[in-house]
Amino acid sequence: MSLVGLWRTFLRDLNFALRTLRRTPGFTLVAVLTLALGIGANTAIFTLLNQVLLRLLPVKDPHSLVMLTMRGKHYGSNWGSNAISYPMYKDFKEHNEVFSGMMARFPIYASVTVGNASERVKAELVSGSYFDVLGVTTAIGRPFTPDDDRSRDGHPLVVLSYNYWRDKFGAKPDVIGSTILVNNNKMTVIGVSQAGFDGVELSDPPSIFVPMMEQVELMPGNKDMLTNRRNRWVNVFGRLKPGVSAETAKASLQPFMHSMLEMEVKEEAFRNASPYDREQFLKCWMDVIPGSQGRQNVQRGLSTPLWVLMATTGMVLLIACANIANLLLARATRRQKEMAIRLAIGASRGRIISQLLIEMLVLAMAGGALGLMLAFWADKALMSIYLPADSARLNITTSPDLRVLLFTFGVSALTALAFGLVPALQTTKPNVGSVLKDEASAVVGSGNKGLRKSLVVVQVALSLLLLIGAGLFLRSLDNLSQLGPGFNASRLIGFEIDPTLNGYKPDRAKLTYRELTEGLKTLPGVESVGLSSMRILEHNEWDSSMTVEGYNPDKPDDRAEPYMNSISPNYFATLGVPVVAGRDFNDADTREMKHSDRVSSDPDDDYVPATVMINETFARKFFAGKDPIGRHLGFGSDPGTRTDMEVIGVVKDIKYTDLRDEIPPQAYVPYLASRYVGGMTVYVRTTADPKVLMNLIREKVRDLDPNIPIFDMRTTDEQIQNSLSAERMIASLSTVFGLLATILAAVGLYGLMAYNVVQRTREIGIRMALGAAQRDVVWMVMRDVLILVGVGIAVGVPAALALTSIVRSQLYGLSGHDPITLILATVGLAIVAFAAGYIPALRASRLDPMRALRYE
């Protein structure tokens, strides 16, 4: 048959399918809604998964992009993952045979002033080759070139992101050539990046791009970042030459990498390094990882939850499709005479099957279209409900792209084929002669009872699996919520400011923080005010190697590397953390000492505070039951490191990065004794309504300096809830999907039992006419329910025990084999299933025997 003939046949079958489905509106509506729920749930989660885990950078040939990262034990400081030093980047850029181009970037926040308004925005320091290597153009103006990034402090230029240009400048082309203040430094706008390009990270897309040579202007207080080989901070991307693989590139870089390490280990910075540190440093190597999706910092944390949810919605779709298959099998009973007549007058079985599949395809496509709309709505709700803090900073959209549309179409088509084929095959194989004679034994339904029961068993087993998973996630979330941070988080406001981004020198910044502290104390309802350089419970981390007086580690890896924080007096009192030994910092703790053993190109780095505080975990681990008060610590772990900082206090343990982490050893230094003071988090303890007080706090900061932007103001309770957003999302959604699956399974079980009762109406009438009691009829039906549910549970429990190991990393405070969860899920499902089966059983017991005997 020609293509034209096939097309005409398809259109005739489509028209026939639409007419047939219109004649059974109830069946059509139920089938479409059931499929819409299953397909919509899958599309909603796949949309997020596609945006977070599968989306490629909108750049030229993203698959040829790779990212360099140094593996091994570094000797120096680290600014995040996947970073190398800027001098190392320059060396690789000039000495490699595998890349057609290389670029470096570093994300940072900056204060931008346009007119009289200042705001804090995300910025990126980028090398002059950044736009060229990525193959990104500009909407207007021009991008940076290598000539714009040759000398330090000599290129006060800026490229705006497309979204920032549109939102802040109204997409006006005359922005090119204008001047804006970035950290109080005049910079000229030379271009606007192309629409759709938002940097190389999923989170917090940059508003502005600044040449790397302007590093000091964007990072005041860090003067040697461009020359210090001990500072790993830039993310480096390379574009592979044609025909070069990542493995080939990695092998090619190692000889030069090793020569660099041998050169670096001879530098002055290694003067006091131990033989162990030198040996471990020389074992470092350069890894080459895929860069087509950019720097995957956020993706790592969301990967497991999204795949778990994707698997969950897949099971929901299977249950929905099993219901559709049961509906089709039941419908086949009513259409048996139609099929027998069509076969008797010469229609081929294949022709009828193709028509039935087109009917299923129509249902699936209608369900898919409705499911796509549900998915769009659901994703917007997910972003607003479960990711309130992160969604604004996540560079993702809920609008479906081509991949999502193809996924929805593919799922719909696969559903039609996989779950429409078996009912179609069953429908088209009746005993034609017997059906035409109206013989009950030829009824199609009598031949597929086993299949329908098997589908119900599968639904029960999958529902149980989802309910157990939902129970585990809910209990884990409850454990985390009950855990607490170690202090009273209620009525505690936190916000961040950074006067240094407006050009404040350290002494003026300290004075500003003091004035702000005193001003906030005068506000009504304020009990206490404290400051810290690291905001806790936000996945932030500042750790440092230290030497502890009198502590000699058995192994080099047992050295002290506590998490650090630079704090103000009254910080612990504001949080409500008691000092269990010694004293707190006070305004007199401003003394700093020259630390002559330290080697740095910045002389300010050679000074250390005279006092330090530690937490209980630090005291237990490194002072072994001895009184730590009056003991001394020193920054660094090299042999002979001086311990100049006196321990003056021990505080109660509190969480640092998030609620999941074990409490680490922590050390605190007074910010007033630091030569450089940057951004700080201000904590305010209040007896008043925090929401009301926030407006007063903003006014107080504006009175101090209207050009200092306030950002991330929220209560600590909100912060804790935000820190559990991923756990809350997976717990809530798995519960919704588990309940949806249970309802669908109950509907499937009810449908099967109701169908069986109809098929056995005459049998039931005979039993009751012969004296069977109502309870006997109920038991006759419920016995089948008991068997189906029992088999489903017998299959579901072992499957759950086997699969919960996959989600073990997402649980907290319980194992995947938690007996309470298993029992509650099993009992809950059994109750719902028995209720669904009891309704047709009760209806069967109330049949009029005389009417039942006359039933055809």
N, C-alpha and C positions, 0 to 999 in steps of 0.2 A: 504494500500500500504506500502511496506517495505521502510526502509530508503534508500536503494540502488535505489529503484524505484523512490522515491521522488527526489533523487539527479539527476538521469538521466533526469527526467522530467524538473527539474530546469535548467539543462544544455541545454536541447533542447529549452526551452523558452528563455533562455539567448541568445542563438545563433540566434533565430528568432528575438528577440528584436534588436540585433546588426545589422542584415540584414535590418530590417525595418527602423531603424534610419539612416543607410547609404544611403537609397533611398531618404531621405529628409534632405540633408546636411544643407540647410538654417535653417529649423526649429531646427535641432539638435544643430547647432552652437549658435543660439540665446538663446535657452533654457539653454544650458550649461553655457554660459557667464552670463546670468541673475542670475542663481543659484550661480555661482562662486562669483559674487559681494555680494550677500546676505549672503552666508555661509562664505565667506572670511572675511567680516566685522565682523560678529559675532565671528569667530574664533580668529581674531586679538585682539579684546577687551577681549574675554574670556581668552586668553593666559596671558594677563597682570593681569586680575582679579585673575586668578588661581595662578600666581606667588606672587601677593601682598596679597590677602585676603584668599586664600584657602590652600596654601601650608603648610604642616606640617614640623616641624624641622626634619632634617635627623638624628634622634637619636633613641635609643631603646624605644619602646612603648611610643611614644609622648603623647598619650591620658591620660596617668597616671601622666603627669607632670602638676603641678599647680604653681601659682605664688602668693606670699604673698604681700599684700599691706595694709598699715595702713590708716584707714579712720578716719576722724574727724579733729579737730583743733589742730595741733601740736604746741608745745611750743619749738621753736628752729629753726634750719635751714634745708632747703630742697634742695636736689640736683637732681631735676627731679622727674618725676612721678614714681609710683610703687616702692617706696623705703622705707626701714626701717634702723635703726641704726645697726652697726655691733655688738655691745653688745647684742642687742635684737635678732639678728640672732643666735648668739652663744647660748643664753638662750633657744630659741625654738629648736635648733638642739639637745640640751641635754635633753630637757624636752617635749617630745611629744610622742603620741602613735599612730599617724596616718600616719607618713611618714617613708618609708624604708630608706630614705636618703635625705639630704638637701645640697644645695650649694649656694654660694653667688658670685656675679660678679659686676664689675663696669667698664664701658668703659671710656677710656681716650686717649689722644694723647701723644706720646713719641718721642724723638729724638733717632734714631738708627744710630750708626756709624759702618760701616763694612769697614775695611781697612782705606782709607782716605776720604771716602764719607759718608756724613751725610744726613739723610732725616727724615721727620716727618711722622710717621705711626700711624695707629689706634692700640691701645693696649687694653688688658683687664686684669684688676686685678681679679684673680679668687681664690676661696678657694681651699684647697687641695682635696676636694671632688668633684670638678667641673666635671672632665671627668668621674669619676666613676658613679655619679648620672645620668648624661646624657647618659651613656652607649656608650661613644665615645672612640674609640681606636686611635692608632697612625699608621702612614704609616711606619715610622722608629723610633727607639728610644723608649722612654717610656713617659707616661703622668705623671702629678703631682699626688702625693699621700698625704694623711694627714700628713705624716712625713716631707713633703717638705714645710709645712706651719704652723709650730708650734711656732717659735720665731721671733720677729721683727728683720729685717735686717739680718737674718741668712740664707737666702735661695736665693742667687743671681743666680737663674735658669730661663730659658726661654724655652717655647715650641713655635715653629714656626707654622703658618698656612700652609696648603699644598700649596696654591697658592703663598704665599710669598716665600716659600722654592723653588718652581719651578721657579718663575720669578727672584728672587734676587740671588739665589744660584745655579741655573741651575739644580735643583733636584739632587745634588751630595750627596751621603750618608755620605761622610766624614765630613759633617757639625756637626754631633753629636760629642760632646765634645769640639767643638770650642768655642771661646769667642767673644762676640760682646759687644759694648758699648750701654747701654740703659740709656739715660739721663746722659751720661758720667760715668756710673757705669758699671764695668765689670760683665757680666752675662754669664753663661755657657749654651749652647744649649743642652737640654737633649732629645728632641723629636720633631716630626713633626706630627701634627694632621692628621687624616684620610682625604682622598680626599672627597670633597663634603660638609665637615663641615666648616661653616663660622660663627660660633658664634650663638647667640640666638636673634639677631636683624636683620631686613631686610636691614637696611641702614648701610653703612660704615663698612663692615666686618673687623674684627681685623686681623692684620698681625702677632702679637705676643701675647702670653699669659704669664703672670707673676704672681707668688704667691702673695696672698693678703698681706702677711706679709712684702712685699717690697713696701708698700703703700707710705712711706715717700720718697723713691727714685723716684717714678713715680709722686708724687704730692708734690714737694718741697714747703714748706711754710704752709702745712696742717699737723701738727704734732700729733693731737689728734683724728684723724678720727677713729682709731680702738678702742678707749676707751670712746669717748664722746657719751652719750646716747641722747643728744639733736641734733645730726647730723644724719639726714635721708639721706642715700646716696647709700647703696648697694641694688641691685635687688636680691631677694631671691626666689629660686625655690625649690620645694619639690616633691618627687615622692611618690604618694599615695600607701599605702599598698594594697594588693589585697582585694577587697570587700569594700574598703573605698571610699565613694563619696566625692566630694568637699564640699557639704553641711555638711556632717558629720564631715569633718576635720575642717571646720569653727566653728561649734558649740563646738568642742573639744578644740580649741585653746583659746576660750574667757576667761575661768576662770583664766588660767595662765597669759594671756594678762592683765587682770584686776589687778592681783596681782603685775605684773611688774609696771604698771602705778602708783599704790598706793605706791610702793617703790620709784619710780623715783620722785614723787612729793614732797618727803621729802628731796631730795638732795639740795645741796647748790645752784645749778643753779636756783632753784625756790625761792630763798630768797626774791626777789623783785616782784615776780609774783602777779598779782591782784587776788582776789577771783574768778572773772569771768574766768580768764585764767586757773586757777587751776580746776575749775568746768568743763570747756569745754575739758580740757586735759583728765580728768578722764572719759569722755564719748567716747574717742577714742576706736576703735575696729579693729580687724584684719580680713581683707577680704581674701578670697581664690578664685582666678580667674583662668580660664583655661590657661595652659602654653604650650599647644601642638604646638602653632605657635610662641612661644617665646614672647619677650617683644614687644608689638604692638604699637610702638611709631609713625612710619611713616604711618602704615596702617590706623590709625584714620583719617588722613588728606586726604587720597586717596580713602577712602571707598565710600563716596557719589558720587564723580565724576565718578568712575569706574562703579558703579551700574547704574547711569544715562546713561552712554554711552552704557552699556549692554542692557538696555531697548530700547535705541534708535536704536541700530543695530538689535534688535529683530523686531522692527517695519519695518525696511528696508527689512528684510527677508520676513516678511508677505506680503509686497507690491510686492516683487519679485515673491513670490509664487503665489500671486493672478494673476500676469501676466502670469505665467506658466499655471495656471488653465485655464485662458482665451484662451491661445494658444491651449491647449489640447481640449477645447470645440470646438474651431474653426476647429481644425484638425479632430474632430469627424464627422463633417459635410461631409468632403471629404472621410471618411472611412465608411460611413453609408452602402453603398452597400456591401463592404467587410464583415462587421459584419452581415448583413442580410443573405448573402450567407452562412457564417459559421454557423449561427444559423439554417438556413434552412436544411443544410446537417447533422445536429445532434450534433454540438458542444454545450456544456452546457454553460450557461451564466457565471457560476463560473469559468470555465476553461478560458474563454476569459478575464474575469476581472483579473485573476491572471497573464495572459500574459501582459495585459496592465499595471498592477502595476509593473511588472518586467521592462518594458520599462521605466517607470518613475523612477524606482530605478536605472537603468543604467544612466539616465540623472542626477539624484541627486548625485550619487557617482562620476561621472565625474566632476560635478560642485563642489563637496566637495573636490576632489583631487586638482583641480585648485585653489579653494578657500584657501586651506591649504598653497599652495605656495604663493598666494597673501598675506595671513595673515603673513607669516614669513617675507616677504619683508616689509609689512606695519609696523610691530612691530619694525623692525630695524630703519625704518624711523621715527617712533614715538619717539623712544629713543634718536635719534640724533637731531631731530628738536625741540621737545617739552620739553625734560628733559635734556638739555645740561649740567647743573650743577649737577643734582642729579643722572643721570644715572650711572656715574662712581662709585658713592657711594652706589647705590642700588644693593643689592645682588640678581639680577634677571637675567634671561636669556630669549631670544626670541625664543629659540629652543623648538619645541613642545614636551611635555612629554606624557606619556600614557594617562593621564587624558584629555589633549587637543585632542589627537587622538580619544579617545572614544567620546568626545563631538562632534567633527566634524562628526564622523561616525553616532552618534545618531541623530544629527540635519539633516543630509542628509537622513537617513532612515525615520525619522519622516516627513520630507518634502515630500518624495515619497508617504508615506501612506496617509497623511492628505490631500494633494492637488492633488493626483492622483486618489483617490478613487471615488470622485464625478464625474469627467469626465468619468471614466471607467464605472460607473453605468449608466450615461447618454448615453454613446456610445452603450451600449449593450441592450437597450430597444426600438429599433425602431419597427414600424409596418412592419413586414417582407414582407407581401404581397404587401403593398403599395410601399415600397422602390423598390422591384423587378420590379414593374410596372412603376418605375420612376415618381411616383406622388410627386409633390412638397410639398404637405401637410405633407408628412411623413418625411421630412427633420428633422434630429435630432436638427439642430440649432434652429428650430422654437420652440422647447420645452424648450430651456435653455436661452432664451433672458433675462428673469428675473434674473437668477443666474449670468449671465455675467455682467449685469448692477449693480447688488448688489456688485460684486467684484470691479468694478470700483469706486463705491461710497465709499467702504472701503478704497481703495487706496487714493482717494482724501482726506478723513478724516484723515488718518494716515499721509499723506504728510503735511497737514496743521498743525497737531499737532507737527511734527518735525520742520517745518519752524518757528512756534511760539517759540518753545524751543530754536532753534538756534538764533533767533532774541534777545531773552531775555539774553542769554549768551554773545552774541556779545556786546549788549548795556552795560551789566554789566562790561565786560572787558574794554570797552571804558571809563566808569565812573572811574574805578580804574586807568587806564593809565593817564587820565586827572587830577586825584587827586594830584599826586606828593607827595614827602616826606616832603615838607615844606622848601626846600632849592634847590639851583641849582645843579643838579646831573651831568651835562655835564662836561667833562674834569676833572673828579675827580677820581683818582686811589686809590684803597684800597688794602692792602696786610697785611699779618700777620706774625709775628716772635715771638719767645719765647726763649730768651737767657738762661732762667733758666733751660730749658730742657738740656742744655749743661753744667750745673753745675755752672752757674753764680750766685753769691750771690746778694742780693737786691741792695746794693750800686753799684756794678759793672754793674748790669743790668740797673740801672738808668743812669749811665755814658754812657753806650752803646747807650741807646735811645737818649740821648742828642747829642752824637757824630754823630749818624745817622741822626738826625734832621738837624744838621748844614751841614752835608755832602750833604744831598739831596737838600738843598737850593741852593747849588752851581751848580746844574745841569741846563743846558740851558732849558728855558721854565717853570721852576718851580716857581710858585707864592708864595705858602705857604705850610707848613707841619704841621700836627697835629696828635695826638695819642689818642686812647681811648681803655679801657680794654674790652668794649662790642661793637661788630660790629653791627651796627643798620641795620634794615630791613632784618634780617636773622633769625627771630623767636627766637632770643636769649632773655634771661630774667634774670635780677638780680634785685630783689626787696628787700626792707628792711623796717621793722617797724621803725617809727621815732616819737619822741616827738617834738611838735612845740610849741615854746614859745607863751603863750597867747591863745592857742587853746585848748578848752575843748570839746571833742566830746560828743554829746548827747547819743550815743550808742557805746559800745566797738568796733563794726564793722565799725564805722566811723573814726577810728584812721588812721593816716597818714601811708601809705605803698607805697611810691613812687618807681618808677623804677629808678635804680641807674646806674651811669657810672663814671668811674675813668678816667680823661682826662688830657691832657697836655695843657700848655699855647698855644694859637693860634689855638686850635681845632675848636672853633666856627668860627673864621675867615677863616679857610681852607674850612669848609663846606659852608660858606656864610650865617651863622645864626647870625643875629644882636643881640647885647646885648642891651636890651630896657631900662634897669635901672642898675645903679651901674657900676661895672667894671668886666673885664675878669680876669682869673687867670694870674699870671706872674711868672717868675722864682724865685721870693721871697716867693711864697706860698709853702714853704717846712716845715712850722712849724706844729708840732703835739703836742697833749696834753695828759697827763695821765688822763684816764677816770676811776676813782677809783670805780665807782658804777658798772662797768661791771665785770662779773665773768666768767673766762675762764681758762682752764688748760694751755693755751698758753699765756704767759705774753705779747707777741707782740700784742695780740688782745685787750689789755686794752688801746691802744692808738688810738686816733681819730684825723683827720685833724682839723686845727683851722678854716678853711674857707670852705664855701660851696656855690654853685650856684643852682638856681632853674629855672624852666620854668614858663611860664605865667599861665598855668593851676594850678600848685602848688600854685602860689601866689593868684590866685582868690579863690581857694577852702579853703585854710588854713589861709589866712590873711584877707579875707573878705573886700577888698577894701583899706586896710591900706598899708602903705609903708613898704615892707618887708626888705628893706636894713637896715642892722644893727641889725635885729632880729636874734634869735638863734634857732638852731635845735640840737637834740641829737639822737644818735642811740639807738633804743629800745623804748618800750612803757610801761614799768612797771611804777607803781606809784613812783614818786620821781626821775625819770630819769633826769640826768643833761643835760642841753642844752648848750654845750660848743662850737658848731660850728657856726660861724657868717656868715650870708647871705651877700655876697658881690656883687651879681649880679643876674639879671633876664634876661633870654634869650627868644627869640621868640619860640613858640611851633613848634616842629618837630615830625615826626613819630618815633616810637621806634622799635617795633617788626616787623610789616609789614604794607602795605598800607591799609589793611582792618580795622585794629584796630583803635578805638578812641584814640586820643592823651591822655596819662595818665599823672598824676603829675610826674615830673621827678626832680631828684636832682643829682648834679654833685660834685665830690670831686677831688682835685688835686692829680694826681698819685705820684707827687714828695713828698707828705706828707704821703705816705703809707709806713709802715714798710716792707710789702711784695709786690713785683712787679713781676707779671707773664707775660704771653703773652699779646701783644698789637696789635691792628690794626693800621697801619700807613696810614694816608690819605694824598695824594699829589694832590694839585690843580695845573694844568698846562695850559699853553697857547699853548703848542706843541701837536703833535699827541700822544695820550696816548700810542698807540701800540709801537711807536718808543721809548718813554721814559721808558717803562717797562724794556727793555734790559739794559738801563743805570742804572736803579734802582737796578737791580740784581747785576750788576758789583759793584756798590757802597757798597751793603751789603757784597759781597764777599771780597772786600777790607778791610772791617771792621773785619770780621771773616768768613772765608770760610766754617766753620763747622756749621754756623747758617742757617738752612733751611728756605727758603721763601715758603709760601703756600697761596693758594686762592687769587692770584693776579688777579684783574679784575677791570674794571671801575664800578662806581656806577650805571651808566645807565644799564650795563649788569646785575648788581646785582638786580636792580629793575625788569628787565625783567625776571630774574630767579625766583624772588619771586612770579611772576605771572604765573609761568609755568603751574600749575594745571589749573588755570582759562583760560589760553591761549589754553591749550590742549582741554578742554571740549568745549570752544567756537568754535575753529577751526574744531574739529571733528564733532560736532553737525551740523555745517554749511555744511560740506562736505556730511554728511549723509542726511541732510535735502534736499540739492540740488539733491543728488542721488535719494532719494525717490520721489522728484517732477518729475525728468526725467522719472523714471520708471512709475509713475502714468500717466504722459503725454503719454508715449508710450502705456500704457494700454488703455487709452481713445482713442488714435488715432486708435489702432487696432480694438477696438469695433466699432467705427464709420465707419472705412473703411469696416469692415465686413458687417455692416448693409447696407451700400451703395451698396455693391455687391449683397446682398440678395434682395434689393429693386430696382435693376437696371430696371426690366421690369416696375415696378410701376412708377419709375421716368420718363421712356420713355413715358408712357401713359400720365402722367401729362403734360410733355412738349409738346407732340403731341396735347393735348387739349388746349394749350395756356399758360401754366404756365411759368412765367418769371424766369430768372436765380436767381434773389433775392428770389423768392418764394422757389426754391429748396434749396438754401443755408439756408434759415430760417427753412425749414423743418428739416434739419439735425442739425442746431445749436440749435433748440428748445430742442432736446434731450440732447445736450451738456449742455445747460443752466440748465435743470432739474437735470442732474446727478451731475454737479458741485455744484448747489445750495443745493442739499440734502447732499452732502459730507461736504460742509462748515457748514451747519446747524448741522450736527453731530459733526464735528471736533472742532468748537469753544467752545461749552459747555464742551467737553471732555478736551480741553486744559485748560480752566478755573478751572476745577476740579483737574487736575493733576499737575498744576504748583505749588501748595502748597508744593509738595514733594521736589521741587528744590529751595524753597525759601531761604534756607541757603546758596546756591551757588550764589545768586544774591547780587548786591551791588548798592544802589542808585536808585532802582526802585522795584515795586511790580510785582508779577506774573501776574497781570491783567493789565499790561501796555497797554494803548489803542493804542499808536503809533505802538508798535510791532504787536498787533493783526490786525490792519488795514493794515500795510505794508505786513504782511505775507499773509493775505487773498487776497489782491489785486494782489500781485505777483503770487500766485497760480492760481487765476482766469485768469490772462493774459496768463500764460503758457498753462493752460487747454483749453482756448478758441482758442489759436493758434493751439494746437494739433487737436482740433475738426474742425477748419476752413479748414484745408488742404483737408480732404476727402469731406467736404461740397462743397468746390470750385471745386474739381474734379467731383463731382456729377452734378454740375450745367453746366458742359461743355460736358456732355454726348451727343452723336449723337442720337436723338430720334429713328431713323430707326434701328440703330444697337442695341439700348437698347431694342426695341420691339422684335428683333430676338434673344435676349440673353436667354440662357438656364442655 
